[in-house]
Amino acid sequence: ACFRLLCSLLIPALFLSGILCICLVVLLWGLRLWIQHRKNQWSSAGRDGKRPLLVAFFHPYCNAGGGGERVLWCAIRTVQKKYKNVTCVVYTGDRDATEEEIVEGAFRRFNIKLIHPVKFVFLEKRYLVEASLYPHFTLLGQSLGSVFLGWEALVKCVPDIYIDSMGYAFTLPLFKYLGGCRIGCYVHYPTISTDMLSVVRNQDTRFNNAAFITNSPFFSKFKLIYYYFFAFMYGLVGSCSDVIMVNSSWTLNHILSLWRAGACTSVVYPPCDVQTFLDIPLEVEKSTSEYSIVSVSQFRPEKDHPLQIRAFAKLLKEKRVGHQPILKLILIGGCRNQQDEERVNNLKRLCEELGVGNDVAFRINIPFEELKRHLAEATIGLHTMWNEHFGIGVVECMAAGTVILAHNSGGPKLDIVVPYEGCITGFLAEDEDSYAETMAYILSLSPEKRLEIRENARRSVHRFSDQHFEDTFLLSVEPLFK
């Protein structure tokens, strides 16, 4: 009786599942045909009778003015230089700016002048990828939100080549299988990394792993399962790419282990504006009575400014005996919102608690010329972020002629602060003690020795120039244009 009941339930269930699967396949096939029909509506044939190739870049925050945006505009200019019958399109959610204002902003911020006009597709649902919309399960929420945003983009414009230049990997299958596009992506950092999995597995408290989770075996296990599930899905969608570009060796290692698409993955270093900083003259320091230590990074939790302040306080405490030069720590960075401003206030309170309030200066949202002046006068450039995926600020400090002291992890360790032609280019540290000790060591060197290190560092950063980016980018995307 039980067997008959089971059969009577199972057979209709299997039949219904089969019908639903067929309906889903038919629906997806119908959507693909409808999208392909729309493809020809966006661009007409040129004088030679050929329709220009539509190359679309998915960059919802293209007007933000950060390192990721510099990559975007350099990539578009590079494509326009190389390929003639091409129209570049940018999917953006910056509806508060006009097309002219966005292009003008790229020129003003990055000195990048495009060769041909760019078409913009303005998206209305960018709020779906805002982290603030998902206080819990943020990774999953933003990724699902990006699928809806990607659908809006695809419906509004169907390109021939689709390049995700901002890290929204969950949009890739949409454009590949429904849009019939050739797929490329530039990964600044993996949405999830094996490091994030190890942080949760080891129950470490960090800015993205709250104490109440680390203190609970149940919550830690649950979060680990969630992360493993997400990592599996992330690997699945990422492997849809025909061309994968990553910004550093650190990112490469994570993407290779998650996406498993080594044959089409290559490192393309981001274009850093090194030329601007190379204008600063290098010479032996004249004054040995006052030294400034400069940090350049946004006031975000992962940048770990408290570590800089604690290490600096330790340096002052251990060195305040006998004749001692005046030391100044200058924290330069951008504040994006009220949370960042509150973070700065907390850092100022920490300075007071450690007794270094008069020795630490904060410079918020300063003009570029003032940033250059601080870097030109600085002896040490400081960086403390753990597993920084690349580190444009580190490159800029080295180009400007400071002696860099960066975190012994991520991009700085693997790609930037590495020996160049057998010569030292800077220093790495990991914790409060090693940062304080290394700063003391750098200050104890003769001005001539420091100059030698600064010159080596400056010579090494040509690997991160606009020209090097253009060459490696074109080499990587070539299969998309065949």
C-alpha positions in Angstrom: 0.0 0.0 0.0 2.8 2.4 0.9 4.7 1.5 -2.3 1.5 2.2 -4.4 1.0 5.5 -2.6 4.6 6.5 -3.2 4.3 5.6 -6.9 1.0 7.5 -7.2 2.7 10.6 -5.8 6.1 10.3 -7.4 5.1 9.7 -11.0 2.9 12.9 -11.2 5.6 14.8 -9.4 8.2 13.7 -12.0 5.8 14.4 -14.8 5.1 17.9 -13.5 8.8 18.6 -13.0 9.5 17.5 -16.6 6.7 19.8 -17.9 8.1 22.8 -15.8 11.6 22.2 -17.1 10.4 22.1 -20.7 8.4 25.3 -20.1 11.5 27.0 -18.6 13.7 26.0 -21.5 11.1 27.2 -24.0 10.8 30.5 -22.0 14.6 31.0 -22.0 14.9 30.2 -25.7 12.0 32.6 -26.5 13.7 35.3 -24.4 17.0 34.7 -26.2 15.3 35.0 -29.6 13.5 38.2 -28.5 16.8 39.7 -27.3 18.6 38.8 -30.5 15.9 40.5 -32.4 16.5 43.7 -30.4 20.3 43.5 -31.1 20.1 45.2 -34.5 18.0 48.1 -33.3 20.8 49.9 -31.4 23.3 50.6 -34.2 22.8 51.2 -37.9 25.3 50.3 -40.6 28.2 52.7 -41.4 29.2 54.1 -44.7 30.9 50.9 -45.7 27.7 49.0 -45.1 29.1 47.3 -42.0 27.4 47.5 -38.6 29.9 48.7 -36.0 30.8 46.3 -33.2 29.1 47.2 -30.0 31.5 46.9 -27.0 29.6 47.4 -23.7 31.3 48.0 -20.3 29.2 47.3 -17.2 30.2 50.0 -14.7 27.2 51.2 -12.6 29.4 53.8 -10.7 31.4 55.1 -13.7 31.4 58.7 -12.4 32.9 57.8 -9.0 36.5 58.9 -9.7 38.4 56.0 -8.1 41.0 53.6 -9.4 38.4 51.3 -10.9 37.1 54.2 -13.0 40.6 55.0 -14.2 40.8 51.4 -15.5 37.4 51.9 -17.3 38.3 55.1 -19.1 41.8 53.8 -20.0 40.3 50.6 -21.4 37.7 52.5 -23.5 40.4 54.8 -24.9 42.6 51.8 -25.7 39.8 50.0 -27.6 39.1 53.2 -29.5 42.7 53.6 -30.5 43.1 50.0 -31.7 39.8 49.2 -33.3 38.1 51.5 -35.9 34.6 50.2 -36.5 33.6 50.0 -32.9 31.1 51.8 -30.7 31.7 51.8 -27.0 28.8 51.7 -24.6 28.8 52.2 -20.8 26.0 50.9 -18.6 25.8 53.3 -15.6 23.5 54.2 -12.8 24.9 57.8 -12.5 21.6 59.4 -13.6 22.5 62.6 -11.7 25.1 63.5 -14.3 24.8 64.1 -18.1 26.9 62.2 -20.7 29.0 65.4 -21.2 29.6 65.8 -17.5 30.8 62.2 -17.1 33.2 62.4 -20.0 34.4 65.8 -18.7 34.9 64.3 -15.2 37.1 61.5 -16.7 39.3 64.1 -18.4 39.4 66.4 -15.3 40.2 63.6 -12.8 42.4 61.3 -14.8 43.5 63.4 -17.8 42.0 60.8 -20.1 40.6 62.2 -23.4 38.5 59.8 -25.4 39.1 59.6 -29.2 35.5 59.0 -30.1 32.2 59.7 -28.3 30.8 57.1 -26.0 27.2 56.0 -25.7 25.7 55.8 -22.2 22.9 53.5 -21.1 21.5 55.0 -17.9 20.1 52.3 -15.5 17.3 53.1 -13.0 17.7 50.1 -10.6 21.3 50.7 -9.3 19.9 50.8 -5.8 19.6 47.0 -6.0 23.4 46.7 -5.7 23.8 49.1 -2.8 25.3 47.3 0.3 23.1 49.4 2.6 20.0 47.6 1.1 21.2 44.3 2.5 22.2 44.6 6.2 22.4 40.7 6.3 23.5 38.3 3.6 25.1 41.3 1.8 27.1 39.3 -0.7 24.1 37.3 -1.8 21.8 40.3 -1.8 24.1 42.4 -4.0 24.8 39.6 -6.4 21.1 38.9 -6.9 20.5 42.6 -7.2 23.2 42.8 -9.9 21.3 40.1 -12.0 18.2 42.4 -12.1 20.4 45.4 -12.9 22.1 43.4 -15.6 18.7 42.4 -17.1 17.7 46.1 -17.3 21.0 46.8 -19.1 20.6 43.9 -21.5 17.1 44.8 -22.4 18.1 48.4 -23.1 21.1 47.5 -25.2 22.3 44.2 -26.5 26.1 44.4 -27.3 28.4 42.1 -29.3 31.1 42.2 -26.6 30.3 42.6 -22.9 33.0 43.5 -20.4 32.2 43.7 -16.7 34.7 46.2 -15.4 33.4 46.4 -11.8 33.2 42.9 -10.5 29.5 42.0 -11.0 30.2 38.4 -12.0 26.6 37.3 -11.7 25.7 39.3 -14.8 28.0 37.3 -17.0 25.7 34.2 -17.7 22.9 36.6 -18.5 24.8 38.3 -21.3 26.4 35.1 -22.5 23.5 32.8 -22.7 20.6 35.2 -23.3 22.4 38.0 -25.0 24.7 35.8 -27.1 27.6 38.1 -26.3 31.3 37.4 -26.1 32.3 37.9 -22.4 35.2 39.6 -20.8 35.8 40.9 -17.3 38.3 42.9 -15.3 38.4 41.7 -11.7 39.7 44.2 -9.2 39.1 41.8 -6.3 37.1 38.6 -5.9 33.6 39.1 -4.4 34.6 36.2 -2.0 38.1 34.9 -1.4 39.6 31.8 0.2 41.0 34.3 2.8 37.4 35.2 3.8 36.6 31.5 4.2 39.7 31.0 6.4 38.7 34.0 8.6 35.3 32.5 9.3 36.7 29.0 9.7 39.3 30.1 12.2 36.7 32.3 14.0 38.8 35.5 13.6 37.1 38.8 14.5 37.6 41.3 11.6 35.6 44.2 10.2 33.6 41.8 8.0 33.3 39.1 10.7 31.5 40.4 13.8 32.4 39.3 17.3 29.0 37.7 18.0 29.6 35.3 15.1 33.2 34.4 16.1 31.9 33.8 19.7 29.3 31.3 18.5 30.2 27.9 17.0 26.7 27.7 15.5 26.8 31.1 13.8 30.3 30.4 12.6 29.3 27.1 11.1 26.2 28.6 9.4 28.3 31.5 8.0 30.9 29.1 6.7 28.2 27.0 4.9 26.8 30.2 3.4 30.2 31.3 2.3 31.0 27.9 0.7 27.7 27.9 -1.2 28.3 31.5 -2.4 31.9 30.6 -3.4 30.5 27.7 -5.5 28.0 29.9 -7.2 30.6 32.6 -7.8 32.9 30.1 -9.4 30.1 28.8 -11.6 29.1 32.3 -13.0 32.7 33.4 -13.3 33.6 30.4 -15.5 31.2 31.8 -18.2 33.9 34.3 -19.2 35.8 34.1 -22.5 38.5 36.5 -21.3 39.4 37.1 -17.6 41.7 40.0 -16.6 42.8 40.4 -12.9 44.7 43.3 -11.4 47.4 41.5 -9.4 49.0 38.1 -8.6 47.0 38.0 -5.3 43.7 38.3 -7.2 44.9 35.9 -9.8 45.5 33.2 -7.2 42.0 33.5 -5.8 40.3 33.7 -9.2 42.2 30.6 -10.4 41.1 28.6 -7.4 37.4 29.8 -7.5 36.7 30.1 -11.3 39.1 27.4 -12.5 39.6 29.1 -16.0 43.3 29.4 -16.1 43.5 29.2 -19.9 41.8 32.5 -20.4 43.0 34.4 -17.3 45.8 36.9 -17.2 47.2 39.6 -15.0 46.7 43.2 -16.3 48.1 45.7 -13.8 45.8 48.8 -13.4 47.0 52.0 -15.0 48.4 54.2 -12.2 49.0 57.9 -12.9 52.7 57.4 -12.2 53.8 60.2 -14.6 52.2 62.9 -12.5 54.3 61.9 -9.4 57.5 61.3 -11.4 57.5 65.1 -11.9 58.5 65.5 -8.2 62.3 65.9 -8.1 64.3 63.4 -6.2 67.2 64.7 -4.1 69.0 64.0 -0.8 66.9 65.3 2.1 68.2 68.7 3.3 66.7 68.6 6.8 67.3 65.8 9.3 65.5 67.6 12.2 62.0 66.9 11.0 60.5 63.9 9.2 56.9 63.3 8.0 55.3 59.9 7.6 52.3 60.0 5.1 49.4 57.6 4.6 47.2 57.9 1.6 43.9 55.9 1.6 40.2 56.4 2.0 38.9 56.3 5.6 37.4 52.8 5.3 37.6 50.1 8.1 39.7 47.7 6.0 42.5 50.3 5.6 43.3 49.8 9.3 44.3 53.4 10.3 44.3 52.4 14.0 47.3 50.2 13.3 49.1 53.2 11.8 48.4 55.3 14.8 49.4 52.6 17.4 52.6 51.8 15.5 53.5 55.6 15.3 52.7 56.0 19.1 55.0 53.1 19.8 57.8 54.6 17.6 57.5 57.9 19.5 57.5 56.2 22.9 60.6 54.2 22.2 62.5 57.0 20.6 61.9 59.9 23.0 65.3 59.7 24.6 68.2 62.1 23.9 68.4 64.1 20.6 65.4 63.1 18.5 64.1 64.6 15.2 60.5 65.8 15.2 58.2 63.2 13.7 54.8 63.9 12.2 52.2 61.4 11.0 49.9 62.8 8.2 46.8 60.8 7.4 45.4 61.8 4.0 42.2 60.4 2.7 38.7 60.8 1.4 35.5 60.7 3.4 32.6 59.4 1.4 29.8 59.8 3.9 28.8 60.3 7.6 30.1 56.9 8.6 33.6 57.8 7.3 33.5 61.1 9.2 32.6 59.3 12.4 35.5 56.9 11.7 37.9 59.9 11.5 36.5 61.3 14.8 37.2 57.9 16.5 40.7 57.9 15.1 41.3 61.4 16.6 40.0 60.1 19.9 42.5 57.2 19.7 45.3 59.7 19.0 44.4 61.6 22.2 44.2 58.4 24.3 47.7 57.4 23.1 49.1 60.9 23.7 50.0 61.6 20.1 47.1 64.1 19.3 49.6 66.9 18.5 51.8 64.6 16.4 49.1 63.3 14.0 47.4 65.5 11.4 44.3 64.6 9.3 43.9 65.9 5.8 40.4 65.1 4.5 39.4 65.4 0.8 42.3 67.6 -0.1 43.1 68.9 -3.6 45.5 66.9 -5.7 48.3 69.5 -5.7 48.3 69.5 -1.8 48.5 65.7 -1.9 51.6 66.0 -4.2 53.2 68.5 -1.9 52.8 66.2 1.2 54.2 63.3 -0.7 57.1 65.4 -2.0 58.0 66.4 1.6 57.4 62.9 3.2 60.2 60.5 4.2 58.0 57.4 4.7 54.8 56.3 2.8 52.6 54.2 5.1 50.1 51.5 4.1 48.5 49.0 6.5 45.6 47.2 4.8 45.7 43.4 5.1 45.4 41.6 1.7 45.1 44.8 -0.3 44.1 43.4 -3.8 46.5 45.7 -5.6 47.5 49.0 -3.9 47.4 52.0 -6.2 48.3 54.3 -3.3 51.4 52.2 -2.6 52.5 52.7 -6.3 51.8 56.5 -6.0 53.9 56.8 -2.9 56.8 55.0 -4.6 56.5 57.1 -7.7 56.5 60.3 -5.6 59.8 59.3 -3.9 58.8 58.2 -0.4 60.3 55.1 1.2 57.3 52.8 1.2 56.4 50.7 4.2 53.4 48.5 3.2 51.6 45.4 4.6 53.3 42.1 4.1 50.3 40.6 2.1 48.3 40.9 -1.1 49.4 43.1 -4.0 52.1 45.0 -2.2 53.9 41.8 -1.2 53.5 39.9 -4.4 53.6 42.6 -7.1 54.7 46.1 -5.9 57.2 46.2 -3.1 59.5 43.6 -4.7 63.2 43.8 -5.6 63.7 45.5 -9.0 66.9 44.5 -10.9 68.1 43.0 -7.7 67.7 46.2 -5.7 65.4 46.9 -2.7 62.3 49.1 -3.4 60.7 49.4 0.0 59.8 47.6 3.2 56.9 45.3 4.5 55.5 44.8 8.0 52.6 43.0 9.6 51.8 44.2 13.1 52.3 47.2 15.5 55.8 46.1 16.6 57.2 45.3 13.2 55.8 48.6 11.8 57.4 50.6 14.6 60.7 48.8 14.3 60.8 49.2 10.5 59.9 52.9 10.7 62.8 53.4 13.2 65.1 51.5 10.9 64.2 53.6 7.8 64.8 56.8 9.8 68.1 55.5 11.0 69.4 55.1 7.4 71.6 57.8 6.0 69.9 60.2 3.6 72.1 58.8 0.7 70.9 55.2 1.4 67.2 56.4 1.5 67.7 58.2 -1.8 69.0 55.0 -3.3 65.9 53.0 -2.2 63.7 55.8 -3.5 65.4 55.8 -6.9 65.0 52.0 -7.2 61.3 52.2 -6.3 60.7 55.0 -8.8 62.4 53.0 -11.6 60.2 49.9 -10.7 56.8 51.6 -11.1 57.0 52.0 -14.8 55.5 48.5 -14.9 52.2 50.2 -13.7 52.1 53.0 -16.3 49.2 53.7 -18.8 51.3 52.4 -21.7 52.0 49.1 -20.0 48.2 48.7 -19.2 47.3 49.4 -22.9 49.7 46.8 -24.2 48.6 44.0 -21.8 44.9 44.9 -22.0 44.9 44.7 -25.8 46.8 41.4 -25.7 44.2 40.0 -23.3 41.0 41.1 -25.1 42.2 40.2 -28.6 40.2 36.9 -28.6 36.9 38.9 -28.1 37.4 40.8 -31.3 38.2 37.8 -33.6 
